[in-house]
């Protein structure tokens, strides 16, 4: 029997066929939505997107769908008038903090001149509570279409032609975070309902794992009530749990640090700590010292004390953070002064 050369495939000619997907994303930001809605009449259209192309789209809001205006329809329309297309369209409603409170997905062969969407997508009565505090509504749209079939004929190693695709784990889990598909637990937080998945929460947080493993109220009723965390902060924590992404550090690093400590998310906590120290300045030094003391974070505390000792004393004493610390945590003022005296004594001894 002739031997088969296991390396012969390395130089054979290979044809690859693939379908190239085309994805378009667009966001319509409407500030003070309630006031805007009170002034408009008839269908309202967004700018066309993407700009500079023949196959353009636009979002359309119909506020007059019902006579009492209790709901608004939201649709995706095309500028083309004839033919059909095969695509998937996702619509999201979020507040200015990125919290997704409404999601819809449609897929199939759709007529260009009809578009697609939902007649009762925006609940006008319940919306103001969900877009607090600034009243800003974001309508996000993502259109994915299988646009082009590509056939390629190349000669070379199959290893070069068939390279493994990059991991899609983070992207796939993000779809669970942004919607409520297959969710099995509801989080109630300041009047808002957030859907989640016990297995993912438990895998990432030992606190959630203990909560759902034992026969506690949360495990039995599949509902968790949280009173000491703001919805936007909790939502950012969920984003991290599902995707390992941390996007709100510039706005709420201290709050994210606190919630990471509460739910034993050590990696998230360390990233928050790094950001806080990276942005440390005269205005935030005292606040950071208080934060470190509350959470018994010796590393964070040492850096905050070191920064205070190296800063100009008069400037530090005039900051809002120092004055507030003097009222609420006088023991930390004493500790900071002692550290400053030790630092000065050490510096004097070195000079001698």
C-alpha positions in Angstrom: 0.0 0.0 0.0 1.5 3.4 -1.0 2.2 5.8 1.8 0.2 8.9 2.1 2.3 12.1 2.4 0.7 13.9 5.3 2.4 17.1 4.3 1.1 17.1 0.7 -2.0 19.3 1.5 0.4 22.0 2.5 1.0 23.1 -1.1 -2.3 22.3 -2.8 -4.6 24.8 -4.4 -7.6 25.9 -2.3 -10.8 27.7 -3.2 -12.6 29.5 -0.3 -16.2 30.8 -0.4 -17.4 33.2 2.2 -20.3 35.5 2.8 -19.3 39.0 3.7 -21.6 40.6 6.2 -22.1 44.3 6.2 -22.9 46.0 9.6 -24.1 49.5 10.0 -24.7 51.2 13.3 -26.5 54.5 14.0 -27.6 56.4 17.2 -30.2 59.1 17.4 -29.8 61.2 20.5 -32.9 63.2 21.6 -32.3 65.6 24.5 -35.2 66.4 26.7 -37.4 63.8 24.9 -40.7 64.7 26.6 -40.4 68.4 25.7 -39.5 67.5 22.1 -42.4 65.1 21.8 -44.9 67.7 23.0 -43.8 70.0 20.1 -43.6 67.7 17.1 -46.5 66.4 14.9 -46.4 63.6 12.4 -43.6 61.3 11.5 -40.1 62.5 12.6 -37.1 61.3 10.6 -33.4 61.1 11.6 -30.5 62.0 9.3 -29.7 59.4 6.6 -26.9 56.9 7.3 -24.3 55.9 6.4 -23.5 59.2 4.6 -22.1 59.2 1.1 -23.6 55.8 0.0 -26.4 54.8 -2.3 -28.1 52.3 0.1 -28.9 54.8 2.9 -31.2 54.3 5.9 -33.0 56.5 8.4 -34.9 56.1 11.6 -38.5 57.2 11.8 -40.6 58.0 14.9 -44.4 58.0 14.7 -45.7 59.9 17.7 -49.3 59.9 16.4 -49.7 56.2 16.2 -52.5 56.4 18.8 -54.8 59.3 19.4 -53.8 59.6 23.1 -50.1 59.4 22.2 -49.4 56.8 24.8 -47.0 55.0 22.5 -44.6 55.9 19.7 -43.7 53.7 16.8 -40.0 53.3 15.8 -39.0 52.1 12.3 -36.0 51.7 10.1 -36.6 52.9 6.6 -34.5 52.7 3.4 -34.2 55.4 0.7 -34.6 52.7 -1.9 -38.1 52.2 -3.2 -38.1 48.7 -4.9 -36.8 45.2 -4.3 -36.1 43.2 -1.1 -33.2 42.6 1.2 -32.2 40.0 3.7 -31.0 41.5 6.9 -31.1 41.5 10.7 -32.0 44.7 12.5 -31.7 45.5 16.2 -33.3 48.5 17.9 -32.3 49.6 21.4 -33.6 52.3 23.7 -31.1 53.5 26.3 -30.6 56.4 28.7 -27.6 58.8 28.6 -25.7 56.4 31.0 -26.0 53.5 28.5 -28.6 51.5 30.4 -30.6 49.5 27.8 -34.3 49.3 28.9 -35.9 48.2 25.5 -34.6 45.9 22.8 -36.1 44.5 19.6 -34.8 42.3 16.8 -36.2 41.5 13.4 -34.8 39.4 10.6 -35.9 38.1 7.2 -36.6 39.2 3.7 -37.9 42.8 3.9 -39.2 45.1 1.2 -37.1 48.2 0.8 -40.1 50.5 0.6 -41.7 49.2 3.8 -38.7 48.9 6.1 -39.2 47.3 9.5 -39.9 48.3 13.1 -42.4 48.3 16.0 -45.7 50.1 16.3 -45.6 50.4 20.1 -41.8 50.6 20.8 -41.7 53.7 23.1 -44.1 53.7 26.1 -44.5 57.5 26.6 -46.0 57.1 30.1 -43.2 55.0 31.7 -40.3 56.6 29.6 -39.6 59.7 31.9 -38.7 57.5 34.8 -36.2 55.4 32.7 -34.4 58.4 31.2 -33.8 60.2 34.4 -32.1 62.5 35.4 -31.4 64.4 32.2 -34.4 63.2 30.1 -32.2 62.1 27.2 -33.3 59.2 25.0 -30.9 57.3 22.7 -32.4 55.2 19.9 -29.7 52.8 18.6 -29.9 50.8 15.5 -27.7 48.1 14.1 -28.4 46.6 10.6 -26.5 43.4 9.6 -26.9 42.2 6.0 -25.3 39.3 4.1 -24.2 41.5 1.2 -21.6 39.8 -0.9 -20.5 36.2 -1.7 -16.8 36.0 -2.1 -15.0 33.2 -4.0 -11.2 33.2 -3.7 -8.7 30.9 -5.4 -5.3 30.8 -3.9 -2.3 28.5 -3.7 -0.4 27.9 -0.5 -0.6 26.3 2.9 -4.1 25.6 4.1 -2.9 26.9 7.5 -2.5 30.3 5.9 -5.9 30.2 4.2 -7.9 28.8 7.1 -6.6 30.7 10.1 -8.8 30.3 13.2 -11.2 33.2 13.8 -10.6 35.4 16.9 -12.6 34.5 19.9 -16.2 35.8 20.0 -16.9 35.0 23.6 -17.0 38.6 24.8 -19.2 39.6 21.8 -21.5 36.7 22.4 -21.9 37.4 26.1 -22.5 41.0 25.3 -25.8 40.1 23.5 -27.0 38.5 26.8 -26.0 41.6 28.7 -27.9 43.9 26.3 -31.1 41.9 26.2 -33.1 39.6 28.4 -32.7 36.4 26.4 -32.8 33.2 28.5 -32.6 35.3 31.7 -33.5 33.6 35.0 -33.3 36.3 37.6 -34.5 39.8 37.9 -32.7 42.6 39.8 -35.0 45.3 41.3 -33.1 48.5 41.8 -34.7 51.9 42.5 -37.8 51.0 40.5 -35.9 49.6 37.5 -36.0 45.9 36.5 -32.8 44.4 35.2 -32.7 40.9 33.7 -29.6 38.7 34.3 -28.4 35.1 34.4 -27.6 33.3 37.6 -24.9 31.1 36.2 -22.9 34.1 34.8 -23.3 36.2 38.0 -22.3 33.2 40.1 -19.2 32.4 38.0 -17.9 35.9 38.3 -18.9 36.8 41.8 -18.6 34.6 45.0 -21.2 36.9 46.6 -23.8 36.1 43.9 -22.7 32.4 44.0 -23.5 32.1 47.7 -26.7 34.0 47.2 -28.0 31.6 44.6 -26.5 28.4 45.9 -28.2 28.5 49.3 -32.0 28.5 49.7 -32.2 32.2 50.3 -35.1 34.4 49.3 -33.3 35.6 46.2 -32.7 32.0 45.0 -36.3 30.9 45.6 -38.1 33.9 44.1 -35.5 34.5 41.3 -35.6 38.1 42.3 -32.9 40.3 43.9 -33.7 43.7 45.5 -30.8 46.1 45.8 -31.2 49.4 47.7 -27.6 50.7 48.1 -26.4 50.9 44.5 -27.4 53.3 41.8 -28.9 51.7 38.6 -26.2 53.2 36.4 -23.4 51.9 38.6 -25.0 48.4 38.8 -25.4 48.4 35.1 -21.7 49.2 34.5 -20.8 46.4 36.9 -23.0 44.0 34.9 -21.3 45.1 31.7 -18.0 44.1 33.3 -19.3 40.8 34.6 -20.6 39.8 31.1 -17.9 41.3 28.8 -14.9 42.2 31.0 -15.3 45.8 29.7 -15.2 48.7 32.1 -16.4 51.9 30.4 -17.6 54.2 33.2 -14.3 54.9 35.1 -14.0 58.5 34.2 -17.5 59.3 35.6 -17.9 57.0 38.5 -14.6 55.3 39.4 -15.1 55.5 43.2 -18.7 54.1 43.0 -17.5 51.3 40.7 -14.7 50.5 43.2 -17.3 50.3 46.0 -19.6 48.0 44.1 -16.7 45.8 43.0 -15.7 45.4 46.6 -19.3 44.7 47.7 -19.6 41.8 45.2 -16.0 40.5 45.5 -15.0 41.4 41.9 -11.3 41.6 42.6 -10.0 42.2 39.1 -12.6 45.0 38.5 -11.6 46.4 41.9 -8.0 46.5 41.0 -8.7 48.2 37.7 -10.7 50.9 39.5 -7.9 51.3 42.1 -5.4 51.8 39.3 -7.6 54.4 37.6 -8.2 56.3 40.9 -4.5 56.5 41.6 -3.7 57.4 38.1 -6.1 60.4 38.3 -5.1 61.3 41.9 -4.8 65.1 42.5 -5.2 67.7 45.3 -9.0 67.7 44.9 -9.4 63.9 45.1 -6.6 62.9 47.6 -8.7 63.2 50.8 -11.7 61.6 49.2 -9.4 58.7 48.1 -8.1 58.3 51.6 -11.6 58.0 53.0 -12.5 55.5 50.3 -9.4 53.4 51.1 -10.2 53.5 54.9 -13.8 52.5 54.4 -12.8 49.4 52.4 -9.6 48.6 54.4 -7.5 48.9 51.3 -4.0 49.4 52.7 -2.4 49.7 49.2 -4.8 52.5 48.2 -4.4 54.1 51.6 -0.6 54.2 51.5 -0.6 55.9 48.1 -3.2 58.5 49.2 -1.2 59.3 52.3 2.1 59.5 50.4 0.5 61.9 47.9 -0.9 64.1 50.7 2.5 64.2 52.4 4.2 65.3 49.2 1.6 68.0 48.5 1.6 71.6 49.6 -0.1 71.5 53.0 -2.0 74.8 52.6 -3.5 73.8 49.2 -4.6 70.5 50.6 -6.3 72.0 53.6 -8.4 74.3 51.3 -9.9 71.5 49.2 -13.5 70.4 49.5 -12.4 66.8 50.1 -10.2 67.6 53.0 -12.8 69.8 54.7 -15.4 67.1 54.3 -13.0 64.4 55.7 -12.3 66.7 58.7 -16.0 66.6 59.5 -16.8 62.9 58.8 -13.5 61.1 59.5 -11.4 63.2 61.9 -9.3 60.1 62.7 -8.0 60.2 59.1 -6.9 63.8 59.5 -4.8 62.8 62.5 -3.4 59.9 60.6 -2.5 62.2 57.6 -0.8 64.7 60.0 1.2 62.0 61.7 2.3 60.7 58.3 3.3 64.2 57.2 5.3 64.7 60.4 7.1 61.4 60.0 7.9 62.3 56.3 9.3 65.7 57.3 11.4 64.2 60.2 12.8 61.6 57.9 13.6 64.2 55.3 15.4 66.4 57.9 17.4 63.4 59.2 18.5 62.6 55.6 19.6 66.2 55.0 21.8 66.1 58.2 
